[in-house]
Amino acid sequence: MSNFVRHPYHLVDESPWPLLAAAGGLFITSGMLKGFSEGNWILFFLSLSAHVFLLKGLWWNDMAKKGGVQGLPTFVVQTGLRWGMALLIVKKAFSFLSFFWNFSHSSLSPSVEMGGSGPPLGILVFSPWEIPLLNTMVLLSSGLTVTWAHHAVQSGELGEALMGLGSTLVLGVYFTCLQGFEYWEASFSFADSVYGSSFYIATGFHGIHVIVGSLFLLVSFCRLYQCSFSSSHHVGLEAGIWYWHFVDVVWLFLYLVIYWWGNSSY
């Protein structure tokens, strides 16, 4: 049989990881059912630990070697991966759009139960010129540092890339701490009218994405430190950078709509 390749795609080798991942999902689900029905969560936590820390680590390690060190994915495959990430970001954008729509609707046409205007008595909205403004500056700065890291990888400057990515991680953790402090100091809760629920759903959903994006960049930082990326094969890093820029843009809209416009409209 000829080994001549007549297509621009990369066909992966046979691997046991998908089958083991499916089996792990079965045991996790079984453990969850056992926990809810009998109160015994041992199977669930054992299955989850094995699934995440062993299987995923081995599977992702194989993918990292093939994608970075060996450079097996072709240009067509890399383009498909970029399109997949772009579509994921579009999906996330529409999710946040629904939150903005909900907040704007409740602000422009408050119900009679809310008195026809403003949040209920006792709710003190956040000033847009304090922690929210600081968080905005932090995320905008992180967008600059992650772009610095991206250009450094494209230029083959490993040291600068690590510095830029490390700075982005520090800023991401700082943002999360500030957001948690803001929640701690809030004078209203999730149950305080539609304003409270809209505020915490929108900002909390964004906060989860910041944490996910930080983990994404942390994995990329480790791979970059291990020289798993090259100037021509770093789609995983690009995906994390795109995701982080998306988080930056969403926060700008959150700041303008919820903190600034929402404060003035009430």
Secondary structure, DSSP 8 states (H G I E B T S, - for coil): ------SS-------SHHHHHHHHHHHHHHHHHHHHHHS--HHHHHHHHIIIIIIIHHHHHHHHIIIIIS--S-HHHHHHHHHHHHHHHHHHHHHHHHHHHHHHHHHHS--GGGTTSSS-TT-----TTSHHHHHHHHHHHHHHHHHHHHHHHHHT-HHHHHHHHHHHHHHHHHHHHHHHHHHHH-S--TTSHHHHHHHHHHHHHHHHHHHHHHHHHHHHHHHHHTT---SS--HHHHHHHHHHHHHHHHHHHHIIIIIIIHHHH-
